[in-house]
Amino acid sequence: MKMDYPNIFFIVFDTLRKDILPLYGGDSITPNLLEFSKDSAVFENPVAPSPWTVPSHMSFFSGLYPREHNVHEDLNGDRDSFEKIYNFDGNTIIKKLKNFGYNTIGFSTNPWLSPASGFDRNYNSFTFFSSEYIPPEELNAVDEYKKYGKNRYQAAINLIIHGKYKEFKKYYDIHKRILKRKEEMNYPYMKGSDLIVSSIENSSYEEPFFMFMNFMEVHEPVSKWELDQDDRKIKYLDLSGKKIIPENLMNETRRDYKIAMNKLDEQFGRFIKFLKKSKMYEKSLIIVLSDHGQAMKEKRNFPYYGHGNFLYNEIIEIPLIVKFPGNRKIEIKKGYQSLTSIPRLIENVIDGNIQDAITEEFAFSESFGPVHDLIGLTKSGILPKEINAEEMIKKMFYPKKAIYKNGYKLVINGSTGGIDEFSYNGREAEPKKEILDDLKNELE
């Protein structure tokens, strides 16, 4: 009987690395997540299948790795990703749940995960809120004035030069409203989680339902210095050595990332309070995780601010907290949690099997090229011509594969077959032939 099925909440804290959370030994302030964890299973070794949003989400719902579902970047970056989302015709847990009789509902503040990208298929309803608190009509106006210049300053100058004062006034007034609203809503610490929670609080849904939520609070920008800049320009100028991000600004970002997480935790607490008041909390399956983490210029071969492009621990090691129906506890097996196993976990719970259906002996992650179209960015003028995009791709953004097993991590250069990283329990180690052979066999 479908009414016996639990409600399912699938909550993605976009761009959240696990090591800042107190649950995993971090020092951010997240009292609501800590309280929630008392009723939940906290998995120690989850691995994101990809270092950025689109491939990871497709893996969550299809149960396939990116190389299998094929919705991922390539050496041209993300330029074909929208088309790949549209063209994906594989089965997903959303489709299965809908066939089981679930009411499927989605909320997102990430434009990659919206009706515009085709991500809303198999949902009965899907609501997108701008993480910048910009209503749809203003978003359209922002896109409009981009045709006058590559940024708003250039657009304003061009409008004035060509005597288009009425258009200039229109876009100027819209820009002022956007800035005022962002300030009032505490952007960039807040990015729409409050809108999602308010919408849920003020609605009712036919049960049983599956509800997907993507929150963008800890996605860059998280600091004031990042505002009014293109984040792609910031990270690739830094990686190329053309304009290094000063350490004082990176420290500001590291601090503000945790502040943004605290703001998100407050909204999460508000949401959990609503579930308890509505008598939905105890009987529901609630899955809290991230799609990828965030590098903060740790000491690496290529110190990096952002996500995508690399398979560093800080980018692919993410949190996973699961509250089972009835707040039932489970025994977590030894090993790793591949997030491609999420559909199996959900189906097991629907079948009444409350157990660890997600931990395996190993887990993989993979990257297929730069997460942005670097050549396109240089042609459009967003990145300067002196950045040799083709050389950067060859030098650092080649395909990569990672495997975790028995405490070891191996990252292979997908172009040459060479070793990018070999570590044991998070520390660089000297590769041993028998272990290397075993890990390579698993990869193959």
N, C-alpha and C positions, 0 to 999 in steps of 0.2 A: 504494500500500500504506500503510495507516494507521500501521504501525510506523516508516515513514520520516519521519513528521511530527515536528517538534521539540516538546519540552515548552515550554509558554508560562507564564511567571510575570508576572502583571499586578499591580504593587505601587503602591498609592496611599498617599503620605505626606499624610494629610488635613490641610488648612489650612496647607500649607507655601508660603510666598512664596519666589520664587527668589533674591531679592537678598541673602538672608543666607548663601547657600551660597558657599564659596570658588570653586566651579566657575563662578559668575556674578559673581565679584568681592566676595563677602561675607566676613565675618570669623568665622563660626561654625566650630566644630571638627568636621570630618566626614572623618577620614582614610580610612574604609572606602568612602565614596561617591566620594572622589577616586580611590582605587585602582581601583574598579569602572569609573570613567569612562575609564580608559586602554584598556579593551577595548570601549568603547562609542561611540555617536554622541551628542554633546551638542548638542541643538537650542537655538538662541539665542532664538527668538521664539515660544514656545508661548503660546497664549491660551485660558483656560478659557471654555467656552461660557456659563457661569453663575457668579455669585459665591457659590453655596452648593452643598452636597453633592448633594441629590437630582437636580436637573436636570442637573448636570454628569455624574454617573454614568450617568444614562439616555442622555445624549448619547454618552459613551464607547462604550457597548455597542450603541446603536441606529444610530449614525452620523448622527443627526438633531440639528438645533438644538432648543432647548426649545420654540420656537413651533411646531415640526413634530411633536415627540412629545407635547407638551401635558402633560408631568409637571413642573409648575412652580408657583410661588406666584402669587397674584393680589392684588387690592386687599384681600382678606380674610386675607392672609398665607398661612401653610402649613397652614391648618386642613383642607384637602381633599387634602393631599399623599399620605397613606397610601392613600386611596381611589383616587387617580390611579395610584399604583404598581400596585395590585391590578387596575385596569381596563385597564392598558396591554396591548395584544394585538399589538403590532408585532413585527417580526423583530429579533433581536439576534445579535451575534456569538457569544454563549454558545450560543444555540439552533443556530446554524450549525455551530459546533465540535462540539457533541454529535452532530449528524447526520453529521459527518465521521468520527465514531468516537472523539472525544476523551472522556476521563474528566474531567468538570467539577467543580471543587472550589472552595469559597469559605471564607474566614475574615474575620471582621470584629469590630471593637470599637466600631463605630458603630451605635447602635440604629436609625437610618434604614435601614441596610443589613443587614437581618437577616430571619430567617424570620417574625418578627412583622409586618414591613412588606410581606411578599410579594416581597421582593427576591430570594429564594432560588430562584425558578422557573428551570427548566432546568439546575440544578446537581444532580449526583449526590449530593453531600454539601455541607452548608453549616454551619459552626460559628460561633456567636456567643459572644464573651467580653465580659463587662462591663468597660468601660474603668476602672471604679472598683473592680474586683476584688470584686464582689459576686456570690455564687452565686445561681442562679435562685430558690431557696427564700427567700433573704433579700430579693431584689428584690421578690418577691410580698409579703413582710411590710412592706417600705417603702411599697408601693402601698396596702396595707391601712390603715396608720396615717394616711395622708394624708386619709382620710375624717373624721378627728377634728380637722383644722385645716389651714390652707394651708401651714404649715411645721411642722417637728418640735417647735419650742418651743411653738407654739400648741397642737399636738396633745397634748403632754405636760401642759400646764396644763389643758386640757379634760378629759383622762382623770382627773387628780387631783380636779378640781372635782366631777366626777360619780362619784367613788368607785370608779373602775375600776382599782384598784391592781394587780390581776393582769395586766391588759393593759399597764399602764404599765411594770411590771417586765419583761414579755416584750419590748416594743419597746426599752426602755432597754438590756437585755442585747444585743439584736441590734445596736443602734447602737454600743455599746462595741466589739463584735467587728469591725464594719465599720471604725471609726476605727483600731483596732489593726492590722488587716490593711493598710489603706492606708498607714499609717506604715511598716510592715515592707516593703512593696513599693515604697517611694519615690514614692508618689503626691504631687503631680500631675506630677512629671517622667516617671514611667512610667505607661502606661495600657493595658497588656495585650499589647504587642508580644512580650514575653518568653513569654507563654502561647501565642501563635500559633507562634513559632519552636520552642518545646519540643514542641508538638503535631506539627509537621512532622518534627522530628528523630526522633520516636518512632513514626512511621507509615511505611507503604509504600503506593505507589499504582500502580494499573495504568497503564501508559503506552500511548500518549501522553496527557498530561493538560494541562489548562488550569487554572491556580491563581490565583485572585483573592485579594488581601490588602489590607485597609484598616487602617492604623495611625493611632491618634489622639493620639500623644504631644504634638504641637505644637498640638493643639486646646485652646482655653481650657476650664477654668482651667489656667494654667501657673505661677501664683504662689500662695503661701500666703494672701495677703490676699484672694484670690478665693474661697477655700474657704468653705463654709457660706453662700454667697450665690447668688442666682439670677442667672446671667449676663445674662439678658434685662433684669432690673431695673437692673443696673450700666450697660449700654450705652444704654438708653432714657432713664434719668434723666440721664445725661451729655449725650446728644444734645439733650434738651429744655431743658438748662440748669438743671434742678432740683437736681442734685447732680453737680458736675463731679468727675471722677476726678483726684485730685492728681497733679502731675507726678512726685513721688517714687515713687508707686505705679506709674505708667506706666513709669518707668525700670526698676523692679523687674521688671515684666512683660516688657519688651524684653530684659532680661538673661536671665530665666528661660526665655523662648521659645527662646533659643539653647542654653541648658543642656539643655532637653528634646530639641532636635534632636540634640545630642551623644549623649544616651542612646539615641535612636532609631538613630543611626548605629552605635552599638555593637551593637545587635541585628541591624541589617542586615548588619554584618560577620560576625556569628555565623552568620547564614543563608547568606551567600555561602560561608563556610568549609565549611558542611555540604554545599552543592551541589558544591563542588570535591572534597571527600572522597568523595562518593557518585558521582563521575564524571558528574554531570548538567550541570555548569556550562557547559562549552564548547559542547555541542550544543543548548543551550536558547536561546529568545528570551526576554529579560528586559526588561520595560518598567517604568521607574520614573518616576512623575509625581505631580502633586498635582491635586486637584479644584478648588481655589481657594486663594488666599492669606489674608492677615490684615492688616487695617489696624491701625496702632498710633498713632492720633491724629496723623497727618501733617498738614501745613498744607493744608487743603482748605476748600471752602465750608462743609462740615459735617464737622469733625474727628471721627473715628470710631474706636472700638475694637471690632474684631470683623470679621465677614464677612457677605455678603448685603447687600441694600439698595442698594449703590453699585457702580459699575463703575470704581473707582479702580485705577490700575496695581498697587498693592500687593495688591489682592484678585484680579485676574484674570490677572496675568502670573505664570506658574508654571513650575517646572522640567520638563524632559522629557529623560530619558536612556535610550537604547535599546541593549542589547547583542544583536547579531544572532547566529544560530547560527554556530559556527566562529569566533566573535570577529571576523567579517569587517567591514572598514571600508567606509564608503560616502561618497560626495560629497554634502554637504548643499546643497540649492539655496538661492538667495536668496529670502527671503520670510518667511511666518508659518506657524506650525503650529497649525491648528485641531484640537482634540482630537476633533472629530466624525470625523476621518479615521483614527482608531485601528483600526476594523474593516478598512478598506482595507489598512492597513499589515500587519495580522495575516494577512489572506488572501493578500497578495502573498508574504509569507515562506513560508506553507504551500505556495504554488505554486512556490517556489524562486527568487522574484525578490527578491534582497537589494539594495534600493535605497531612495532617499528617495521614499516614496509618500505623504508627509504634508504636505510644504511646498507652500503655494500663495501666490498674489499677495496675498491678503487673508485676514483672519479676523474673526469677529464674536463678540460677547458680548451677553447680554441679561438684563434684569431686568423683572419684571412687577408689582412692588409690594413691600410690606414682607415680610421673610422670616419674620416672626412675626405672629400674629393680635393686633394691638395693641388692638383694641376688646375682644376676649375677655380679654386680660390686664388691662385696666382694670376690666372687669366682675367678674373673679374676685378682684380686690384685689391681684394681683401687682404691678401698676403703680398708682400713686395716681390718684385721680379727676381731680386738677388737671392731669394730662397730657391734653391735648386730642388724642386719637388721630386723629380725623378730620382735624384741622388739620395734624398731623405728616405724615400720609399725603399730603395735598395739597401740602404744602410741600417734602417731601424724598423721599418713597417712591413717587413716581409711576413708571410704566413708563419704561425707558431702553433704548437700543440703542447699541452701540459698534461701530465698525469700525476696523481697523488696515490701512493700505496705504501702501507706499512711504515709511515712516518717519512718516507722519501718523496721528494718532488723532482720531476724531470721536465724541463722545457726544451723542446727540439725546434731548431730552425727548419721550417717547412720547405725552404728553398734548397738548402745545402745538406740537411740532415745532421748538422753540427749541434753541439750542446750549448744552449743558451744559459741554462741554469741547472745545477744539481745541488740539492740540499737535503738535510736530514733534521727533522723537527724544527724547521725554520732557519737553520744555520747552514751556510755554505759548507759543502763536504767534498772530499776527494772521491771521484767516481770509482766504484768497484765494478769490475767487469761482469760478474755474475748478476749483480743487482741491476746494472745498466741493461744487460741483455734481457732480463725479465721485464723491466719497465718498457723497453722498446718493443718487445713482443706484444705486450698489452696494448700499446699504442697502435701497432699494426693491425 
